[in-house]
């Protein structure tokens, strides 16, 4: 697992169609090559979560890790990632005015229903050869 302090790491549910679509959106908008990815189901994802004492049975969707600094979960992680794209995405900062617990209620509702609404894959996404360098083993 090649983890360095140069890249932020996004842990995601590798079998969730919504999560996989979100990863594709992040890759498309990651013009500064800031992010690396690992599914929560992978060895790397489990190790990174465990190192931060994150119970993936409770937080089973998105986790943003900024090595050597902090980690963020749920709505805060999503907002941090979106704002990093710049441009109109920075308008997402308006949602930071909503208390985190309230934002996370909405986030948790979507997360709870994501398989029903968006479906689920049998196995984690396999990145193309072109994208493989963005994923941690």
N, C-alpha and C positions, 0 to 999 in steps of 0.2 A: 504494500500500500504506500503510494508516494504522496504523503501529505506534507505540505510546506506552508509557511506563513504568508505566501504570496497570493494564495487563492482562498476565497470563501468557499465553504462546503455546504451543499444542500443535500440533506437526507430526505428521501421521499418514499412513499409506498409504491414499490415497484410493480405491483399487480393491478393498481388502480388506474383506470383509463383517464380519469380527470387529472390525476397526478402526473401521468406520463405526458398528457397534453400540455400541462403546465411546464414540465421540464423542457419540452420542445419550444414553447413560447419563450422561456428564459434563455435558452441557447440562441434563439433567433435575435433576441434583443440584447444579448451580452456582448456589446461591441468592444468593450475593454478587456474581454477574456478574464473576468473576475472570478467565475464560478467553476467548481468541480462538483461532481455528483456521485452519490452512492445510494442505492436502495436500502431501505431499512431491513430488508430481508438478507442483504449481502453480509459477508463476513466483515468487510470494512465498515458498513453502516452500523452493525451491531457493536463493533469495537468502539467506534466514535461515540455512539450513544452511551455505552457503558462507562467510558472514560469520564463522561459528564454527568453520570448518575441519572440519566434520563430513562425512565421506564417506558419502553416502546409499547407496552400493553395499554398505557394511558395516553401517551402522545404517539399516535400511529399515523400521523400525516406529515406535515412539513416541519423541518428543523433547519435553521440557518446557523452554521458555525462560522465564527470569525476567529481563526486560530490565534491563541495567545491573548484574545480580548474577551469574548463573550459568546453566548449562543442565544438564539431567539426561537420561539415556537409559535405555531398557530398564526393568528392574524398579524402579530408583530413581525414575524418572519416574512410573511407575504408582503406586508407594506414596505419593509426594508428592501426586499428584492425589487419590487416594482419601482420604488423611488430611485434605485440605482441606475435605471435605464435612462434617466434624464428626460428632457422634453416634456410632453404632456403627462407622462407618467408621474412627474413630481406633484401633480394635483392630488395624488393619493394621500399626500401628507395631511390633507384635511380630515381624513379618518382618524388620525392620531388624536384629535380633539375628543373623540369618543373614548370613554374609559375602556381599558383593555379587557376587563371582565365582560363588558357588554359586547365588544367586538368579537370576543372569543365565543360568546353564546351563539352568535350567527355562524361563526366559523365551525363550531362543533356540530351545529345542526346540519350544515352542508356535509361535513366529514362523515357524520353518522349515516347519511343517506347516499353517499357518493357511489357505492357499488350498485345500489338500486337504480339510481338516476343515470349513471354513466357507464356502468358495467365494470367487469373485472376480467383480467387476463389469467390464463392458467399459470404463467410463469412471468418473471421479470422481463422487462424490455431488454433486448440485445442491441446495443448501439452499433451503428454502421462503423466501418473501418475509419472513416473520416472523423467521427465523433468519439471514438474509443478513448482518445487521450483525455477527454473531459470527465471520464468515469473512473472512480477509484476501484481497484480490485479488492 
